[in-house]
Each structure stands twice: as C-alpha cells, then as structure tokens.
Amino acid sequence: MAPLILRRVASTILVMTFVALFVFGLLYLAPGDPAAIIAGDLATQADVERIRASLGLDKPFHTQFLSWAGGMLQGDLGTSIFSERPVAELIAQRIEPTLALATTTIVFSVIIAVPMGIVAAWRAGSWVDRLVMGFAVLGFSVPVFVFAYVLIIVFAAQLQLVPVMGYVSIFESPAGFFRSIALPTLALGVTYVALIARITRASMLEAINQDYIRTAHAKGLGIVPILFRHALRNASVPIVTTVGIGIALLIGGVVVTESVFAIPGLGRLTVDAILRRDYPIIQAVILIFSAVYVLINLVIDATYILLDPRIRY
C-alpha cells in the first residue's frame, strides 16, 4: 500500500512541475509583448524596456522560471502590477468568501444528493426514480449562470427574501452570511447535487442487488438499517470519489458564481486580473487552483487505495 501511495505522490509532484511551467509560460503565451501591454499605447520604448527589466523578462527563460519557482516555494507570489501590493496579501483578503461558498456548496450537495440517490435506487423504476433522474439531467444540462439569474429574479428581485449580490462575513453577522450565501450556494450546488445523486443511485443499485442485502431482508431487518448500515457502507467508495471530484470541479463554478453575485472571492479576483492583464495575480491564482485540484485527486486516490481491498500494490 505504501509504495503505491508514494508513486501517486511522485506523480503529483511531476504534474505540479508541468503546471508550474505552463503557468509561468503564460507571460510568453499571451499575445504581444507583456511589457508593452502593461506599459500602454503611449509608453516609449524606454518605458517598455524598464518594465521588462522590472519583470525580469530580459533574462533567459530558465533563469526567470527558477527565480519565480523559488519565490513561490518560499511563499512569495509576486507583486500586483496595477495595485503594487503583494499578491499573497490580495489572495488572503479574498480567500474567505471562496472557501465559504465552496464549503456550503459541498455540504448542501452531500446532504441533499445522497438521500436522493438512495431513495431513487430503493424505488428504481418508480416515479420517484424518474423524478430524481430527470432532475439530474436538468442539473447537468443547464449552466450555472442560468440557475443563478433565475434565482436572483425569483428570490431576490421579486420576493426580496435575500440580497441580490454581495457577501457578508460569518464573523460579522451569521444571519447576514447565510442570507448572502444562500443563492450562490443553491445556484452552484444544483450541478453537484445532480452529479452526486446520480452516482449514489448507481452505486446503491449495485449494492442492493448483492446477496448480503437479500440475507438482511430474510433476517427481518428494516429498510433503513439495510440501506444506510449495509448498502451505503459498501457503496461509499464511488460516492466519496465523486464528492472529491466535485470539490475539484468547484474551481470553475466558483469563478462564474462569484462573478454573477459580485462576491469578492478568488474567482472574482481572477476575472478582474484577466481583464486588467495583471499577470502575477493570474499566475498565482491559477497555480493555487491547480495545486488544490491535484492535491484533492491525490487524496481521492489515497482514500480509494485504503478503502478498496481489490487494489494491488
């Protein structure tokens, strides 16, 4: 088991090295000269050369990359071109709303989706099953921003139950926090509820048809202990894997959701940086998102190795 996990860790380090190379190469993949873009149309050639020197663009690629990577490993994410503030400071100011939205979305999705999938598997072929699967198809088909605008129109504009946009920290006002995070969580959570419910149903259907479930029925156990104590426990590996993948997929959804609801999180910071071509912020945020994605997949692999005895190492 340990050698297999170590191989996963080694492959993760290799993947992150390639990701870092790609993220750093954004300056070179961007159309035109980054220094000229930053300097603006009215800048002189001397201004452009001065910016190139300040960004280190006049040095060889490998020298620039090693210097940048060394700073990243020490926690130096660079300095914003436009605000001239440390990128780490800007990210620290924006990370709370993103973590709050991601956490509430995952908790909401798991609480709603797992019981939905269990009931759909238990009543396979019934109208309940068809209703759950219809919702799953709808959740996959409709983009997040469409759900977001529908929720804004209904609950914020017409019923005026929650604010249209913005974010209130839970440390300032718990009630205000839940009111501000409710619609973004619902909008972002629909897709993940559909995903987790569908996987839960498929895993539970396979578990319910096993011999030990029929034995439990023959012993006179109730349906709730059978479903939750026996079937769900044995069907948990694919569900846990899907939840982990859902956490990784939240990265893209958070960017869209924060933009629609004007939440000052990392997603909104990324969009603003792209519009202003603030390359240090773009590089740092993409690298952080990529690291989170890769580490979550590493945790999923390790969990799968620990839970599934069929894996050989």
Secondary structure, 3 states (H helix, E strand, C coil): CHHHHHHHHHHHHHHHHHHHHHHHCHHHHCCCCHHHHHHCCCCCHHHHHHHHHHHCCCCCHHHHHHHHHHHHHCCCCCECCCCCCEHHHHHHHHHHHHHHHHHHHHHHHHHHHHHHHHHHHHCCCCHHHHHHHHHHHHHHHCCHHHHHHHHHHHHHHHCCCCCCCCCCCCCCCHHHHHHHHHHHHHHHHHHHHHHHHHHHHHHHHHHHCCHHHHHHHHCCCCHHHHHHHHHHHHCHHHHHHHHHHHHHHHHHHHHHHHHHCCCCCHHHHHHHHHHHCCHHHHHHHHHHHHHHHHHHHHHHHHHHHHHCCCCCC
